[in-house]
Structure formats: structure tokens, C-alpha cells
Amino acid sequence: MERELSRRELAERMGVSPGRISQILSGDENLTLRSIAAVATALDVDVEITISEPSTAGRAQGARV
């Protein structure tokens, strides 16, 4: 799904500066769940996060939580 929004329009919807949108879209930013939710709300989309067991190939030896 593609939205025809400029960075400025997205910034206005989120109540942040266009510079902040550039930071988010750069991919260099570690986004919080709150930031992701704000973007989703501004775009009128839902976000689903799934937490699952890693595959055995990707599992660290002896890692426990």
C-alpha cells in the first residue's frame, strides 16, 4: 500500500518537524514502539508485532531469558 503523502504532510499529521520524519525514514534510527504507533496512526494503518521462538539455526547456544 502506498500513500501519496509528502514528508511535510506526514509531519503535520504526526505533530513533528519534517526533519524528524527524515530521521525516521532514513533507516538509521532505532524506533520505539511509540514512534512506530505514531507513524501508523498518521497513515491510518494497523501494526502487528509477533514474538516467536527463533528457528533452531538462528538460536544462540545456551541463551536463556
ZAFI-697475 format. One record per residue: residue number from 1; residue in three letters; x, y, z of N, C-alpha, C, O in turn. Coordinates in nm, 2 decimals. Layout:
N
<pt><pos>NUM</pos><code>ALA</code><n_X>X</n_X><n_Y>Y</n_Y><n_Z>Z</n_Z><ca_X>X</ca_X><ca_Y>Y</ca_Y><ca_Z>Z</ca_Z><c_X>X</c_X><c_Y>Y</c_Y><c_Z>Z</c_Z><o_X>X</o_X><o_Y>Y</o_Y><o_Z>Z</o_Z></pt>
...
This chain:
65
<pt><pos>1</pos><code>MET</code><n_X>0.08</n_X><n_Y>-0.12</n_Y><n_Z>0.00</n_Z><ca_X>0.00</ca_X><ca_Y>0.00</ca_Y><ca_Z>0.00</ca_Z><c_X>0.09</c_X><c_Y>0.12</c_Y><c_Z>0.00</c_Z><o_X>0.18</o_X><o_Y>0.14</o_Y><o_Z>0.08</o_Z></pt>
<pt><pos>2</pos><code>GLU</code><n_X>0.06</n_X><n_Y>0.21</n_Y><n_Z>-0.09</n_Z><ca_X>0.14</ca_X><ca_Y>0.34</ca_Y><ca_Z>-0.10</ca_Z><c_X>0.05</c_X><c_Y>0.45</c_Y><c_Z>-0.07</c_Z><o_X>-0.06</o_X><o_Y>0.46</o_Y><o_Z>-0.12</o_Z></pt>
<pt><pos>3</pos><code>ARG</code><n_X>0.10</n_X><n_Y>0.55</n_Y><n_Z>0.01</n_Z><ca_X>0.02</ca_X><ca_Y>0.67</ca_Y><ca_Z>0.04</ca_Z><c_X>0.09</c_X><c_Y>0.78</c_Y><c_Z>-0.03</c_Z><o_X>0.21</o_X><o_Y>0.79</o_Y><o_Z>-0.04</o_Z></pt>
<pt><pos>4</pos><code>GLU</code><n_X>0.01</n_X><n_Y>0.87</n_Y><n_Z>-0.09</n_Z><ca_X>0.06</ca_X><ca_Y>0.99</ca_Y><ca_Z>-0.16</ca_Z><c_X>0.08</c_X><c_Y>1.10</c_Y><c_Z>-0.06</c_Z><o_X>0.00</o_X><o_Y>1.20</o_Y><o_Z>-0.07</o_Z></pt>
<pt><pos>5</pos><code>LEU</code><n_X>0.17</n_X><n_Y>1.09</n_Y><n_Z>0.03</n_Z><ca_X>0.20</ca_X><ca_Y>1.19</ca_Y><ca_Z>0.13</ca_Z><c_X>0.34</c_X><c_Y>1.24</c_Y><c_Z>0.12</c_Z><o_X>0.43</o_X><o_Y>1.16</o_Y><o_Z>0.10</o_Z></pt>
<pt><pos>6</pos><code>SER</code><n_X>0.35</n_X><n_Y>1.37</n_Y><n_Z>0.13</n_Z><ca_X>0.49</ca_X><ca_Y>1.43</ca_Y><ca_Z>0.14</ca_Z><c_X>0.54</c_X><c_Y>1.41</c_Y><c_Z>0.28</c_Z><o_X>0.46</o_X><o_Y>1.39</o_Y><o_Z>0.37</o_Z></pt>
<pt><pos>7</pos><code>ARG</code><n_X>0.67</n_X><n_Y>1.43</n_Y><n_Z>0.30</n_Z><ca_X>0.72</ca_X><ca_Y>1.43</ca_Y><ca_Z>0.44</ca_Z><c_X>0.66</c_X><c_Y>1.54</c_Y><c_Z>0.52</c_Z><o_X>0.63</o_X><o_Y>1.52</o_Y><o_Z>0.64</o_Z></pt>
<pt><pos>8</pos><code>ARG</code><n_X>0.63</n_X><n_Y>1.65</n_Y><n_Z>0.46</n_Z><ca_X>0.57</ca_X><ca_Y>1.77</ca_Y><ca_Z>0.53</ca_Z><c_X>0.43</c_X><c_Y>1.73</c_Y><c_Z>0.58</c_Z><o_X>0.39</o_X><o_Y>1.76</o_Y><o_Z>0.69</o_Z></pt>
<pt><pos>9</pos><code>GLU</code><n_X>0.35</n_X><n_Y>1.66</n_Y><n_Z>0.49</n_Z><ca_X>0.22</ca_X><ca_Y>1.62</ca_Y><ca_Z>0.53</ca_Z><c_X>0.22</c_X><c_Y>1.52</c_Y><c_Z>0.64</c_Z><o_X>0.14</o_X><o_Y>1.53</o_Y><o_Z>0.73</o_Z></pt>
<pt><pos>10</pos><code>LEU</code><n_X>0.31</n_X><n_Y>1.42</n_Y><n_Z>0.63</n_Z><ca_X>0.32</ca_X><ca_Y>1.32</ca_Y><ca_Z>0.74</ca_Z><c_X>0.36</c_X><c_Y>1.39</c_Y><c_Z>0.87</c_Z><o_X>0.31</o_X><o_Y>1.36</o_Y><o_Z>0.97</o_Z></pt>
<pt><pos>11</pos><code>ALA</code><n_X>0.45</n_X><n_Y>1.48</n_Y><n_Z>0.86</n_Z><ca_X>0.50</ca_X><ca_Y>1.56</ca_Y><ca_Z>0.98</ca_Z><c_X>0.38</c_X><c_Y>1.63</c_Y><c_Z>1.04</c_Z><o_X>0.37</o_X><o_Y>1.63</o_Y><o_Z>1.16</o_Z></pt>
<pt><pos>12</pos><code>GLU</code><n_X>0.30</n_X><n_Y>1.70</n_Y><n_Z>0.96</n_Z><ca_X>0.19</ca_X><ca_Y>1.77</ca_Y><ca_Z>1.01</ca_Z><c_X>0.09</c_X><c_Y>1.68</c_Y><c_Z>1.08</c_Z><o_X>0.04</o_X><o_Y>1.71</o_Y><o_Z>1.19</o_Z></pt>
<pt><pos>13</pos><code>ARG</code><n_X>0.06</n_X><n_Y>1.56</n_Y><n_Z>1.02</n_Z><ca_X>-0.03</ca_X><ca_Y>1.46</ca_Y><ca_Z>1.08</ca_Z><c_X>0.02</c_X><c_Y>1.41</c_Y><c_Z>1.22</c_Z><o_X>-0.05</o_X><o_Y>1.38</o_Y><o_Z>1.31</o_Z></pt>
<pt><pos>14</pos><code>MET</code><n_X>0.16</n_X><n_Y>1.40</n_Y><n_Z>1.23</n_Z><ca_X>0.22</ca_X><ca_Y>1.35</ca_Y><ca_Z>1.35</ca_Z><c_X>0.25</c_X><c_Y>1.46</c_Y><c_Z>1.45</c_Z><o_X>0.28</o_X><o_Y>1.43</o_Y><o_Z>1.57</o_Z></pt>
<pt><pos>15</pos><code>GLY</code><n_X>0.25</n_X><n_Y>1.58</n_Y><n_Z>1.41</n_Z><ca_X>0.28</ca_X><ca_Y>1.69</ca_Y><ca_Z>1.50</ca_Z><c_X>0.43</c_X><c_Y>1.70</c_Y><c_Z>1.53</c_Z><o_X>0.47</o_X><o_Y>1.74</o_Y><o_Z>1.64</o_Z></pt>
<pt><pos>16</pos><code>VAL</code><n_X>0.51</n_X><n_Y>1.67</n_Y><n_Z>1.43</n_Z><ca_X>0.65</ca_X><ca_Y>1.67</ca_Y><ca_Z>1.44</ca_Z><c_X>0.71</c_X><c_Y>1.75</c_Y><c_Z>1.32</c_Z><o_X>0.63</o_X><o_Y>1.79</o_Y><o_Z>1.23</o_Z></pt>
<pt><pos>17</pos><code>SER</code><n_X>0.84</n_X><n_Y>1.78</n_Y><n_Z>1.32</n_Z><ca_X>0.90</ca_X><ca_Y>1.85</ca_Y><ca_Z>1.21</ca_Z><c_X>0.93</c_X><c_Y>1.76</c_Y><c_Z>1.09</c_Z><o_X>0.94</o_X><o_Y>1.64</o_Y><o_Z>1.11</o_Z></pt>
<pt><pos>18</pos><code>PRO</code><n_X>0.94</n_X><n_Y>1.81</n_Y><n_Z>0.97</n_Z><ca_X>0.98</ca_X><ca_Y>1.73</ca_Y><ca_Z>0.86</ca_Z><c_X>1.12</c_X><c_Y>1.67</c_Y><c_Z>0.88</c_Z><o_X>1.14</o_X><o_Y>1.56</o_Y><o_Z>0.83</o_Z></pt>
<pt><pos>19</pos><code>GLY</code><n_X>1.20</n_X><n_Y>1.74</n_Y><n_Z>0.95</n_Z><ca_X>1.33</ca_X><ca_Y>1.68</ca_Y><ca_Z>0.98</ca_Z><c_X>1.32</c_X><c_Y>1.55</c_Y><c_Z>1.06</c_Z><o_X>1.40</o_X><o_Y>1.46</o_Y><o_Z>1.04</o_Z></pt>
<pt><pos>20</pos><code>ARG</code><n_X>1.23</n_X><n_Y>1.55</n_Y><n_Z>1.15</n_Z><ca_X>1.21</ca_X><ca_Y>1.43</ca_Y><ca_Z>1.23</ca_Z><c_X>1.16</c_X><c_Y>1.31</c_Y><c_Z>1.14</c_Z><o_X>1.20</o_X><o_Y>1.20</o_Y><o_Z>1.16</o_Z></pt>
<pt><pos>21</pos><code>ILE</code><n_X>1.08</n_X><n_Y>1.34</n_Y><n_Z>1.05</n_Z><ca_X>1.03</ca_X><ca_Y>1.24</ca_Y><ca_Z>0.95</ca_Z><c_X>1.15</c_X><c_Y>1.19</c_Y><c_Z>0.87</c_Z><o_X>1.16</o_X><o_Y>1.07</o_Y><o_Z>0.84</o_Z></pt>
<pt><pos>22</pos><code>SER</code><n_X>1.24</n_X><n_Y>1.28</n_Y><n_Z>0.83</n_Z><ca_X>1.36</ca_X><ca_Y>1.23</ca_Y><ca_Z>0.76</ca_Z><c_X>1.44</c_X><c_Y>1.14</c_Y><c_Z>0.84</c_Z><o_X>1.49</o_X><o_Y>1.04</o_Y><o_Z>0.79</o_Z></pt>
<pt><pos>23</pos><code>GLN</code><n_X>1.45</n_X><n_Y>1.17</n_Y><n_Z>0.97</n_Z><ca_X>1.53</ca_X><ca_Y>1.08</ca_Y><ca_Z>1.06</ca_Z><c_X>1.46</c_X><c_Y>0.94</c_Y><c_Z>1.07</c_Z><o_X>1.53</o_X><o_Y>0.84</o_Y><o_Z>1.06</o_Z></pt>
<pt><pos>24</pos><code>ILE</code><n_X>1.33</n_X><n_Y>0.94</n_Y><n_Z>1.08</n_Z><ca_X>1.26</ca_X><ca_Y>0.81</ca_Y><ca_Z>1.09</ca_Z><c_X>1.27</c_X><c_Y>0.73</c_Y><c_Z>0.96</c_Z><o_X>1.30</o_X><o_Y>0.61</o_Y><o_Z>0.96</o_Z></pt>
<pt><pos>25</pos><code>LEU</code><n_X>1.26</n_X><n_Y>0.80</n_Y><n_Z>0.85</n_Z><ca_X>1.26</ca_X><ca_Y>0.73</ca_Y><ca_Z>0.72</ca_Z><c_X>1.41</c_X><c_Y>0.69</c_Y><c_Z>0.67</c_Z><o_X>1.42</o_X><o_Y>0.62</o_Y><o_Z>0.58</o_Z></pt>
<pt><pos>26</pos><code>SER</code><n_X>1.51</n_X><n_Y>0.75</n_Y><n_Z>0.74</n_Z><ca_X>1.64</ca_X><ca_Y>0.72</ca_Y><ca_Z>0.70</ca_Z><c_X>1.68</c_X><c_Y>0.57</c_Y><c_Z>0.72</c_Z><o_X>1.77</o_X><o_Y>0.52</o_Y><o_Z>0.65</o_Z></pt>
<pt><pos>27</pos><code>GLY</code><n_X>1.62</n_X><n_Y>0.51</n_Y><n_Z>0.82</n_Z><ca_X>1.65</ca_X><ca_Y>0.37</ca_Y><ca_Z>0.85</ca_Z><c_X>1.77</c_X><c_Y>0.36</c_Y><c_Z>0.95</c_Z><o_X>1.80</o_X><o_Y>0.25</o_Y><o_Z>0.99</o_Z></pt>
<pt><pos>28</pos><code>ASP</code><n_X>1.83</n_X><n_Y>0.47</n_Y><n_Z>0.99</n_Z><ca_X>1.94</ca_X><ca_Y>0.47</ca_Y><ca_Z>1.08</ca_Z><c_X>1.89</c_X><c_Y>0.48</c_Y><c_Z>1.22</c_Z><o_X>1.97</o_X><o_Y>0.46</o_Y><o_Z>1.32</o_Z></pt>
<pt><pos>29</pos><code>GLU</code><n_X>1.76</n_X><n_Y>0.51</n_Y><n_Z>1.24</n_Z><ca_X>1.70</ca_X><ca_Y>0.54</ca_Y><ca_Z>1.37</ca_Z><c_X>1.65</c_X><c_Y>0.41</c_Y><c_Z>1.44</c_Z><o_X>1.59</o_X><o_Y>0.33</o_Y><o_Z>1.37</o_Z></pt>
<pt><pos>30</pos><code>ASN</code><n_X>1.68</n_X><n_Y>0.39</n_Y><n_Z>1.57</n_Z><ca_X>1.62</ca_X><ca_Y>0.28</ca_Y><ca_Z>1.64</ca_Z><c_X>1.48</c_X><c_Y>0.34</c_Y><c_Z>1.69</c_Z><o_X>1.48</o_X><o_Y>0.41</o_Y><o_Z>1.79</o_Z></pt>
<pt><pos>31</pos><code>LEU</code><n_X>1.38</n_X><n_Y>0.30</n_Y><n_Z>1.63</n_Z><ca_X>1.24</ca_X><ca_Y>0.35</ca_Y><ca_Z>1.66</ca_Z><c_X>1.19</c_X><c_Y>0.28</c_Y><c_Z>1.79</c_Z><o_X>1.20</o_X><o_Y>0.16</o_Y><o_Z>1.81</o_Z></pt>
<pt><pos>32</pos><code>THR</code><n_X>1.12</n_X><n_Y>0.36</n_Y><n_Z>1.87</n_Z><ca_X>1.04</ca_X><ca_Y>0.30</ca_Y><ca_Z>1.98</ca_Z><c_X>0.91</c_X><c_Y>0.25</c_Y><c_Z>1.93</c_Z><o_X>0.86</o_X><o_Y>0.29</o_Y><o_Z>1.82</o_Z></pt>
<pt><pos>33</pos><code>LEU</code><n_X>0.84</n_X><n_Y>0.17</n_Y><n_Z>2.01</n_Z><ca_X>0.71</ca_X><ca_Y>0.13</ca_Y><ca_Z>1.97</ca_Z><c_X>0.61</c_X><c_Y>0.25</c_Y><c_Z>1.96</c_Z><o_X>0.52</o_X><o_Y>0.25</o_Y><o_Z>1.88</o_Z></pt>
<pt><pos>34</pos><code>ARG</code><n_X>0.64</n_X><n_Y>0.35</n_Y><n_Z>2.05</n_Z><ca_X>0.56</ca_X><ca_Y>0.47</ca_Y><ca_Z>2.05</ca_Z><c_X>0.57</c_X><c_Y>0.54</c_Y><c_Z>1.91</c_Z><o_X>0.47</o_X><o_Y>0.59</o_Y><o_Z>1.86</o_Z></pt>
<pt><pos>35</pos><code>SER</code><n_X>0.69</n_X><n_Y>0.55</n_Y><n_Z>1.86</n_Z><ca_X>0.72</ca_X><ca_Y>0.61</ca_Y><ca_Z>1.73</ca_Z><c_X>0.65</c_X><c_Y>0.54</c_Y><c_Z>1.62</c_Z><o_X>0.59</o_X><o_Y>0.60</o_Y><o_Z>1.53</o_Z></pt>
<pt><pos>36</pos><code>ILE</code><n_X>0.66</n_X><n_Y>0.41</n_Y><n_Z>1.62</n_Z><ca_X>0.60</ca_X><ca_Y>0.32</ca_Y><ca_Z>1.52</ca_Z><c_X>0.45</c_X><c_Y>0.34</c_Y><c_Z>1.52</c_Z><o_X>0.39</o_X><o_Y>0.35</o_Y><o_Z>1.42</o_Z></pt>
<pt><pos>37</pos><code>ALA</code><n_X>0.39</n_X><n_Y>0.34</n_Y><n_Z>1.64</n_Z><ca_X>0.25</ca_X><ca_Y>0.36</ca_Y><ca_Z>1.66</ca_Z><c_X>0.21</c_X><c_Y>0.50</c_Y><c_Z>1.60</c_Z><o_X>0.10</o_X><o_Y>0.51</o_Y><o_Z>1.54</o_Z></pt>
<pt><pos>38</pos><code>ALA</code><n_X>0.29</n_X><n_Y>0.60</n_Y><n_Z>1.63</n_Z><ca_X>0.25</ca_X><ca_Y>0.74</ca_Y><ca_Z>1.58</ca_Z><c_X>0.25</c_X><c_Y>0.74</c_Y><c_Z>1.43</c_Z><o_X>0.16</o_X><o_Y>0.80</o_Y><o_Z>1.37</o_Z></pt>
<pt><pos>39</pos><code>VAL</code><n_X>0.35</n_X><n_Y>0.68</n_Y><n_Z>1.37</n_Z><ca_X>0.35</ca_X><ca_Y>0.67</ca_Y><ca_Z>1.22</ca_Z><c_X>0.23</c_X><c_Y>0.60</c_Y><c_Z>1.17</c_Z><o_X>0.16</o_X><o_Y>0.64</o_Y><o_Z>1.07</o_Z></pt>
<pt><pos>40</pos><code>ALA</code><n_X>0.20</n_X><n_Y>0.48</n_Y><n_Z>1.23</n_Z><ca_X>0.09</ca_X><ca_Y>0.40</ca_Y><ca_Z>1.19</ca_Z><c_X>-0.04</c_X><c_Y>0.48</c_Y><c_Z>1.20</c_Z><o_X>-0.13</o_X><o_Y>0.48</o_Y><o_Z>1.11</o_Z></pt>
<pt><pos>41</pos><code>THR</code><n_X>-0.06</n_X><n_Y>0.55</n_Y><n_Z>1.31</n_Z><ca_X>-0.18</ca_X><ca_Y>0.63</ca_Y><ca_Z>1.33</ca_Z><c_X>-0.19</c_X><c_Y>0.74</c_Y><c_Z>1.22</c_Z><o_X>-0.30</o_X><o_Y>0.76</o_Y><o_Z>1.17</o_Z></pt>
<pt><pos>42</pos><code>ALA</code><n_X>-0.08</n_X><n_Y>0.81</n_Y><n_Z>1.20</n_Z><ca_X>-0.08</ca_X><ca_Y>0.91</ca_Y><ca_Z>1.09</ca_Z><c_X>-0.11</c_X><c_Y>0.86</c_Y><c_Z>0.96</c_Z><o_X>-0.17</o_X><o_Y>0.93</o_Y><o_Z>0.87</o_Z></pt>
<pt><pos>43</pos><code>LEU</code><n_X>-0.08</n_X><n_Y>0.74</n_Y><n_Z>0.93</n_Z><ca_X>-0.10</ca_X><ca_Y>0.67</ca_Y><ca_Z>0.80</ca_Z><c_X>-0.23</c_X><c_Y>0.60</c_Y><c_Z>0.80</c_Z><o_X>-0.27</o_X><o_Y>0.54</o_Y><o_Z>0.69</o_Z></pt>
<pt><pos>44</pos><code>ASP</code><n_X>-0.30</n_X><n_Y>0.59</n_Y><n_Z>0.91</n_Z><ca_X>-0.43</ca_X><ca_Y>0.52</ca_Y><ca_Z>0.93</ca_Z><c_X>-0.41</c_X><c_Y>0.37</c_Y><c_Z>0.89</c_Z><o_X>-0.49</o_X><o_Y>0.31</o_Y><o_Z>0.81</o_Z></pt>
<pt><pos>45</pos><code>VAL</code><n_X>-0.31</n_X><n_Y>0.31</n_Y><n_Z>0.95</n_Z><ca_X>-0.28</ca_X><ca_Y>0.17</ca_Y><ca_Z>0.92</ca_Z><c_X>-0.26</c_X><c_Y>0.10</c_Y><c_Z>1.06</c_Z><o_X>-0.24</o_X><o_Y>0.16</o_Y><o_Z>1.16</o_Z></pt>
<pt><pos>46</pos><code>ASP</code><n_X>-0.27</n_X><n_Y>-0.03</n_Y><n_Z>1.06</n_Z><ca_X>-0.25</ca_X><ca_Y>-0.11</ca_Y><ca_Z>1.18</ca_Z><c_X>-0.11</c_X><c_Y>-0.17</c_Y><c_Z>1.18</c_Z><o_X>-0.05</o_X><o_Y>-0.19</o_Y><o_Z>1.07</o_Z></pt>
<pt><pos>47</pos><code>VAL</code><n_X>-0.05</n_X><n_Y>-0.19</n_Y><n_Z>1.30</n_Z><ca_X>0.08</ca_X><ca_Y>-0.25</ca_Y><ca_Z>1.31</ca_Z><c_X>0.06</c_X><c_Y>-0.38</c_Y><c_Z>1.39</c_Z><o_X>-0.01</o_X><o_Y>-0.38</o_Y><o_Z>1.49</o_Z></pt>
<pt><pos>48</pos><code>GLU</code><n_X>0.12</n_X><n_Y>-0.49</n_Y><n_Z>1.34</n_Z><ca_X>0.11</ca_X><ca_Y>-0.62</ca_Y><ca_Z>1.42</ca_Z><c_X>0.26</c_X><c_Y>-0.66</c_Y><c_Z>1.45</c_Z><o_X>0.34</o_X><o_Y>-0.66</o_Y><o_Z>1.36</o_Z></pt>
<pt><pos>49</pos><code>ILE</code><n_X>0.28</n_X><n_Y>-0.69</n_Y><n_Z>1.57</n_Z><ca_X>0.41</ca_X><ca_Y>-0.74</ca_Y><ca_Z>1.61</ca_Z><c_X>0.40</c_X><c_Y>-0.88</c_Y><c_Z>1.67</c_Z><o_X>0.32</o_X><o_Y>-0.90</o_Y><o_Z>1.75</o_Z></pt>
<pt><pos>50</pos><code>THR</code><n_X>0.48</n_X><n_Y>-0.97</n_Y><n_Z>1.61</n_Z><ca_X>0.48</ca_X><ca_Y>-1.11</ca_Y><ca_Z>1.65</ca_Z><c_X>0.61</c_X><c_Y>-1.14</c_Y><c_Z>1.72</c_Z><o_X>0.71</o_X><o_Y>-1.12</o_Y><o_Z>1.66</o_Z></pt>
<pt><pos>51</pos><code>ILE</code><n_X>0.60</n_X><n_Y>-1.20</n_Y><n_Z>1.84</n_Z><ca_X>0.72</ca_X><ca_Y>-1.25</ca_Y><ca_Z>1.90</ca_Z><c_X>0.71</c_X><c_Y>-1.40</c_Y><c_Z>1.90</c_Z><o_X>0.61</o_X><o_Y>-1.46</o_Y><o_Z>1.95</o_Z></pt>
<pt><pos>52</pos><code>SER</code><n_X>0.81</n_X><n_Y>-1.47</n_Y><n_Z>1.85</n_Z><ca_X>0.81</ca_X><ca_Y>-1.61</ca_Y><ca_Z>1.84</ca_Z><c_X>0.94</c_X><c_Y>-1.67</c_Y><c_Z>1.87</c_Z><o_X>1.04</o_X><o_Y>-1.60</o_Y><o_Z>1.88</o_Z></pt>
<pt><pos>53</pos><code>GLU</code><n_X>0.94</n_X><n_Y>-1.80</n_Y><n_Z>1.88</n_Z><ca_X>1.07</ca_X><ca_Y>-1.87</ca_Y><ca_Z>1.91</ca_Z><c_X>1.15</c_X><c_Y>-1.86</c_Y><c_Z>1.78</c_Z><o_X>1.10</o_X><o_Y>-1.87</o_Y><o_Z>1.67</o_Z></pt>
<pt><pos>54</pos><code>PRO</code><n_X>1.29</n_X><n_Y>-1.84</n_Y><n_Z>1.80</n_Z><ca_X>1.37</ca_X><ca_Y>-1.84</ca_Y><ca_Z>1.68</ca_Z><c_X>1.38</c_X><c_Y>-1.98</c_Y><c_Z>1.62</c_Z><o_X>1.36</o_X><o_Y>-2.08</o_Y><o_Z>1.69</o_Z></pt>
<pt><pos>55</pos><code>SER</code><n_X>1.42</n_X><n_Y>-1.99</n_Y><n_Z>1.50</n_Z><ca_X>1.45</ca_X><ca_Y>-2.12</ca_Y><ca_Z>1.44</ca_Z><c_X>1.57</c_X><c_Y>-2.18</c_Y><c_Z>1.50</c_Z><o_X>1.65</o_X><o_Y>-2.10</o_Y><o_Z>1.56</o_Z></pt>
<pt><pos>56</pos><code>THR</code><n_X>1.58</n_X><n_Y>-2.31</n_Y><n_Z>1.50</n_Z><ca_X>1.70</ca_X><ca_Y>-2.37</ca_Y><ca_Z>1.56</ca_Z><c_X>1.83</c_X><c_Y>-2.33</c_Y><c_Z>1.50</c_Z><o_X>1.93</o_X><o_Y>-2.33</o_Y><o_Z>1.57</o_Z></pt>
<pt><pos>57</pos><code>ALA</code><n_X>1.83</n_X><n_Y>-2.29</n_Y><n_Z>1.37</n_Z><ca_X>1.95</ca_X><ca_Y>-2.25</ca_Y><ca_Z>1.31</ca_Z><c_X>2.00</c_X><c_Y>-2.11</c_Y><c_Z>1.36</c_Z><o_X>2.12</o_X><o_Y>-2.08</o_Y><o_Z>1.36</o_Z></pt>
<pt><pos>58</pos><code>GLY</code><n_X>1.90</n_X><n_Y>-2.03</n_Y><n_Z>1.40</n_Z><ca_X>1.94</ca_X><ca_Y>-1.89</ca_Y><ca_Z>1.45</ca_Z><c_X>1.95</c_X><c_Y>-1.88</c_Y><c_Z>1.60</c_Z><o_X>1.98</o_X><o_Y>-1.78</o_Y><o_Z>1.65</o_Z></pt>
<pt><pos>59</pos><code>ARG</code><n_X>1.92</n_X><n_Y>-1.99</n_Y><n_Z>1.67</n_Z><ca_X>1.92</ca_X><ca_Y>-1.99</ca_Y><ca_Z>1.81</ca_Z><c_X>2.06</c_X><c_Y>-1.99</c_Y><c_Z>1.87</c_Z><o_X>2.14</o_X><o_Y>-2.07</o_Y><o_Z>1.83</o_Z></pt>
<pt><pos>60</pos><code>ALA</code><n_X>2.09</n_X><n_Y>-1.90</n_Y><n_Z>1.96</n_Z><ca_X>2.23</ca_X><ca_Y>-1.89</ca_Y><ca_Z>2.03</ca_Z><c_X>2.24</c_X><c_Y>-2.01</c_Y><c_Z>2.12</c_Z><o_X>2.14</o_X><o_Y>-2.04</o_Y><o_Z>2.19</o_Z></pt>
<pt><pos>61</pos><code>GLN</code><n_X>2.35</n_X><n_Y>-2.07</n_Y><n_Z>2.13</n_Z><ca_X>2.38</ca_X><ca_Y>-2.18</ca_Y><ca_Z>2.22</ca_Z><c_X>2.37</c_X><c_Y>-2.13</c_Y><c_Z>2.36</c_Z><o_X>2.44</o_X><o_Y>-2.04</o_Y><o_Z>2.40</o_Z></pt>
<pt><pos>62</pos><code>GLY</code><n_X>2.28</n_X><n_Y>-2.19</n_Y><n_Z>2.44</n_Z><ca_X>2.28</ca_X><ca_Y>-2.16</ca_Y><ca_Z>2.58</ca_Z><c_X>2.21</c_X><c_Y>-2.03</c_Y><c_Z>2.62</c_Z><o_X>2.21</o_X><o_Y>-1.99</o_Y><o_Z>2.74</o_Z></pt>
<pt><pos>63</pos><code>ALA</code><n_X>2.15</n_X><n_Y>-1.96</n_Y><n_Z>2.52</n_Z><ca_X>2.09</ca_X><ca_Y>-1.83</ca_Y><ca_Z>2.56</ca_Z><c_X>1.96</c_X><c_Y>-1.86</c_Y><c_Z>2.63</c_Z><o_X>1.88</o_X><o_Y>-1.94</o_Y><o_Z>2.58</o_Z></pt>
<pt><pos>64</pos><code>ARG</code><n_X>1.94</n_X><n_Y>-1.80</n_Y><n_Z>2.74</n_Z><ca_X>1.81</ca_X><ca_Y>-1.81</ca_Y><ca_Z>2.81</ca_Z><c_X>1.76</c_X><c_Y>-1.68</c_Y><c_Z>2.86</c_Z><o_X>1.84</o_X><o_Y>-1.58</o_Y><o_Z>2.88</o_Z></pt>
<pt><pos>65</pos><code>VAL</code><n_X>1.63</n_X><n_Y>-1.67</n_Y><n_Z>2.87</n_Z><ca_X>1.57</ca_X><ca_Y>-1.55</ca_Y><ca_Z>2.92</ca_Z><c_X>1.48</c_X><c_Y>-1.58</c_Y><c_Z>3.04</c_Z><o_X>1.42</o_X><o_Y>-1.49</o_Y><o_Z>3.10</o_Z></pt>
